[in-house]
Structure formats: C-alpha cells, structure tokens
Amino acid sequence: MEIYYLGHACFKLKGKTSSIIIDPFNTETGLKLPKDMQADACLITHNHSDHNNQAAVTGSPVVLNGPGEYEVKGVAVTGIASYHDNVAGAERGANTIYNIYIDGLNIVHLGDLGQDALTEAQESEIGITDILLIPVGGTYTITAKQASSIVAQLEPRIIIPMHYGVEGLKYPLEGVASFLKEMGVESLEPVSKLSITKDKLPDEPQVVVLSKING
C-alpha cells in the first residue's frame, strides 16, 4: 500500500482495493489540498475546521467521525476516544485515534492528541501499531518530547510525523526538527510517498518524513 502526506494532519492511504483520506483541512490553514481527493472513506478525528473538511473529499466517501468499530470496503477501522488536551477535554474537547487495518497493516493516526501520555486502556484499544502517524508540533497538541514518549508506548515499526510548522501554515507550530532530535535522528530527506507491505516493515523503529503533495 501507499501513504501520501497531503499536509497538516491529512493523509491518503491507498490500498489494493480501497483508499482513505484522514483529516482534510480547509484553506484557513494557509495550505492547499491536492486536486485528487477521491477516496472510499473519509476519517475525521475531531470537529475543528483544519481537520473536518469532508466536503473536499470526492467519490461519495463513507464518513467516519468518532469512536467505534467500522468496516469500509474490506478495511477495518477502530476509533478510540481520547482528548485534544491534557485536562480531559476541558480546553479543546475530544479527539479520536484511529487504527486502520488495511492490506495487512495496522496504521494508527493519533489526530490532534493533547494527552501527554496514553492511558493503559487506550493502549489496549489501539493494539498493534505497525505505522504511527503522530503530531509533533506542540501548541495545540503534544510536544516533540511527549511525542517521543508516546512512540515508546506504542512501539511502532515506522513513525511518520505530522501537524508541525511548515512554510505557508498560519498556525504557530514547531518544525519537525525538534522531534527528529528527540528520536535521535540528525536529519532526514523527505520522500514523496511511503510504499510498504507487511513483510517489508523494518526490524527496528524507523522515522520517515513525507513531503507534502502540492495543491
């Protein structure tokens, strides 16, 4: 399967028989979505405008928005309740973590997680994490240091950072460099997509930085 980074917290997962877009954003972010936004399903982690622009997704997708167990065209999706802040949602509300089982891989998208650590119950619900999509820019979510601790909790094989400061973004987020430093990675050349199968997962945790697909 292939993973594309559409910017901010938005990704497209393209499997053998189905495709999923997660957290499409609006133009208020300062970023643009690509032209090809066709998908079979659209997953929304929380109802903030920089994550819930489901109208941008074409192809009459099934829209999933919240905790629960779902299946779309052979893809199993589990939504896990979490918080956008570290005070049980009192500041920024709820957030849904998604574990997406597609083409034999468990891909976990943490949304705008604001908790400084996952609870034991959340870890159990999330389960196996082959590939982790994790916010690292702070301000509205976990910081780079907190993100590295959550990586240690989930023990993914591949870690893809998201929701960090980039040129054009109108939100004051920290860049990806701080997270790479926390993970012991000096620098990484971004790649345009991640093409991966279960048997090709690395033995040791590996950070992959994806370049944004231009709008």
N, C-alpha and C positions, 0 to 999 in steps of 0.2 A: 504494500500500500504506500501511498504518498501523502506527506504532510506539507501544506503550504501555509506560510505566515502572511495574513492579509493586513496585519498591523494592529497595534494596541493589544487587545486580548483576543483578537479574531483569527481563527484558523479554519482552513478547509482540509478535511480528511477525505481522501479519495481512495475508496476500496475497490475490490474487484467488481462488485455488483451494486454499490451504493456510495453516496457521498454525503458528507455532513459539514455544515458551517456552524461555528460556535461564536457567539457574542459579536454579531455585526454592529458596527458603530455608525454614528451619524456625522455629518460634516462639521458639527460644532467642535469636534476634536482637533480640527485643522488638518486632518488626514483624509485621504480619499480611498474608497474601496475599489478593487479592480472591476473591470467590466463583466467578467464571467463570475456571476454569483449564483449559478444554478446548483441546487442541492436537493436531496431527498428529504433531509431533515434539517431543522434549524434549532439549535440549543441555546437557551438564554439562561445565564447564571443568576442574573438579578435585573430588576427593572430600573436601571439607570440608562439615560439616553446614549451613553457611549458604549453600551453593551446590548441593547434590546431593539436594534433597528431591523426587525424581522421583515419589514416591507421591502428591504433591499435584496432579499433572497428570492430568486426566481425558481420556477419549476413546481409551484404548488407544494412546498415542503410541509411535512408534519412539523409542528412547532411544539417543543418540549420546554416547559418553564416551571421547574420546581422539583422537589424530591419525589422519588418513586421509582418503579421499575417499568421499563418500556422496551418495545421491540419495533424497529423500523427496517423493513426490507432485509431481514436477517441480521441486523445489527442490534445487539443487546446494550441497553443504556440503563445505568443505575444513577439516580440523583440522590445526593447525600446532603442533608441540611447542615449549614454552617453559618458563620457570621462575617459580615463585612468590616467588623471592628473587633476590638478585644474586650468589649463590655456587653456581650450577649445581644448585639444588635441595637443597643440604645442610641448609638450615634448615627450609624449608616444602614442599619437594617439587616435583612437576611441575605444569604448567598448560597447558591447551590454548587456543590462539587459534582462533576460528572465522571463516572468511569464508563468508558465506551469500549465495548468488546467488538472489534472489527478485524476481519481477516486473521483471527488467531492472536491478536494483540490487545492488551489492556492499556488504553490511553486515558490518562487522568488529567482533566482540566480543572484547576482549582478556582477559576473565576477570580473575583476580587476578594480573595481571602484576607481577612484582617486579624484573625486569631494568631497570637504569637506561637501557638503550638496546637496540634490536633489532639482531640481527646482520644482515649482508648476506644470508645465506641465508634468515633469517626474513622479511625484507622481500620477497625474491624470491618465496617461497612464498605470502605474504599477497597480493601482487599489487595489483590495483586496489582502492582503498578509497573508495567514494562516501560512506558514512556510518560514522563511527567511534564505538563505544561504549567509553569509556575510564575506568578507575578513577583517581580523583584525590585520595583521602582520606589517603594515606600509611599509616603504622603497619605494615600487612600487605602493602601494595602500593607502587607508585611514588608519589612525591610530586606535588604540583601542578606544581612546576618540571620534574620529569622527564617528567610527562605532556605538558607543552607541547613538550618536545623531541621526544617520540615522535610528536606531531601533525605536527611539521615533517618527520619522517622519512617518514610515510605520506601526507601531503598530501591529507587527505580534504576533501570539499566541505562536509560537515556533521559537527560534533563534538558528541556528547551525553555529558556527564559522568555517572559513576555511582560507587557504592561510596564515598560520603562521609558525613560526620556529619549526621544529621537527628534531630529530636525523636523520642524513643522507642527509638532504636537503642542497644543495650547495648555497642557497641564504640567505643573511643576514636579515632574518625576525625575528620580535619579537615573543616570545612564546604566547600561549593563555592566560596565567595567567593575563596579563595586562587587557585584555578585560573582563575576569571574574570579576576582581576587579571593573572595570568601571560599570559593571552590578550589582554590589552588591552581587556577588556570591563568597564565600571564596574558595571553591574547588568543583570539580565535578569528579566523577568516569566515565571515558569514557565507552560508550556502543558500542557493535559491529554493531548495526543497530537500526533504528527507525521504528517501526511498528505502523502505525497510520491510523485512519479513521476520517472523518469529525466530527462525534459525540463524538470522544474521545479527541478533542482538549481541552487544559486546559483553564479555565476561565481567568487566569492571565498569562502574558508573562512568558515563561519558556525557559531557556537556556539548550541545550542538546549538549554535546561534544561527537562526534563519533570517535571511534578508527579506524585507517586506516586498510583496508583489506590488508594483506601481499601479496607481489608479489611472 
